[in-house]
């Protein structure tokens, strides 16, 4: 389901990218990046995404936390 949602997200206006990881105990974090609050709302309200969220609550997740944050700048080193 995560892969399918990732493919759908890529097609939506304002999509920038996604990062995801899971540890050996099953703890996972996924961060998706969007250009605006409007783009985030579009993703939140997408019909297939809403279905995936419902299934996730019923089958896969005991709990989860959703955070919406603004990235002001990014630094890196390679």
N, C-alpha and C positions, 0 to 999 in steps of 0.2 A: 504494500500500500504506500509506503514512504517513497519508493521509486516512482510509482505512478503519480503521486501528488507532486513530486519534484518536476516531473515532465510537464504536468499541467501548469504549475507555477511559472515555468520558463516562458510560457506563451502569453502570460498576462502583462498588461501595461504596467510599467514601473518596477518590474522584477529586476534585481541586480544580481543576486546569487544566493547560495546556500552553503552552510557548513554543518557537518554532523559527525558525532562520534559516540561510541558506546564502550563502556569498560567491561572487564571480565565478569563483573557481578550483574551486568545488565543495565546499569545506570546509563542513561543516554541524554545527550543535549543536541538540539538542532537549532541553528540560528539562520533565519532567512532575512535577506536584506532587500529593502524596497525604497523607491525614490521619495515616497510621500505617504502621509497618513491616508490619503485617498486611495493609493495603491494597496496599502495594508487592508483597508476596508474592503476593497474589491476581492482580495484573496480570502479574507475572513468570510465573506458572503457568497463565495463561489459555490454553486450547488454540489458539485462532486466533493469539494473540500468539506462542506458541512456534513455530508454522508460519512466521509472518512472519520471526522471528529466524533460523530455519534457511535460508529462502530468501535473506535478506539476506547471510548468511555465504557462501552459495554463489554468488550472482549480483552483488551490489551493492557489498559492502564488502571492501576489502583488509585493513582493520583497524578497530578501534573501541575506545573506552574507555568504560566504564560507571562512573559515580560515584554513590554514594548519600550524600546529605548532608542535614543538618537545618537548616532555615531558622529561626533564632531570632527575627528581627525583620526588618521591611522598612520602608524609608523612601522617600519620593518627593517630587517637586516638579513641578508643571505650570504 
